[in-house]
């Protein structure tokens, strides 16, 4: 029987501070792992998540690795064999992220891994949790404390029923043309839809909070500043 594993990672901005998260649905209970890097890329964080997950298991373990990164899944299942035959080179030069690719190949070769791509932010609980852990890893990379756990809901009134406020089913956000074009381009690079990309960015902003956003913005501005 294979152990189900979810791995996810990402940066904001990309490149920039990143995080990775892993959810291992082991028979004896769920195991969660996360970490971050103050300067990385989306692809490196996705690869790191898969590597940290595999490192958790001894050689010979049977597992099903579920990732929402086609870059990771296709690298292992389609591309690595050809890269190795060509001395870890592509038609345009050395394989990108070769250090992580070689480590991933080494670990996967010693374990019985079934690689499965899952659609991100599609409601699959393990994937959603791995995404939140990656956000926690980004906070750690920025030197921020973990987000506090949500407060427990208040006890329901006992003397009289209080009607719940009406909540709108959706919220429309106006985006100007230039920003919309940037979103469309970024979503295409990420391999997702503009709607899903915007939701991911908003979710990350809420995870980081005002302090985290300020720290991330300061890091970005420092990186853009010309060298003295």
Secondary structure as GFF3:
##gff-version 3
##sequence-region A 1 228
A	DSSP	beta_strand	3	11	.	.	.	ID=ss1
A	DSSP	beta_strand	16	26	.	.	.	ID=ss2
A	DSSP	beta_strand	29	40	.	.	.	ID=ss3
A	DSSP	alpha_helix	42	55	.	.	.	ID=ss4
A	DSSP	beta_strand	62	67	.	.	.	ID=ss5
A	DSSP	alpha_helix	70	74	.	.	.	ID=ss6
A	DSSP	pi_helix	75	79	.	.	.	ID=ss7
A	DSSP	alpha_helix	80	85	.	.	.	ID=ss8
A	DSSP	beta_strand	89	90	.	.	.	ID=ss9
A	DSSP	beta_strand	93	94	.	.	.	ID=ss10
A	DSSP	alpha_helix	98	109	.	.	.	ID=ss11
A	DSSP	beta_strand	112	117	.	.	.	ID=ss12
A	DSSP	alpha_helix	125	141	.	.	.	ID=ss13
A	DSSP	alpha_helix	177	190	.	.	.	ID=ss14
A	DSSP	alpha_helix	194	224	.	.	.	ID=ss15
###
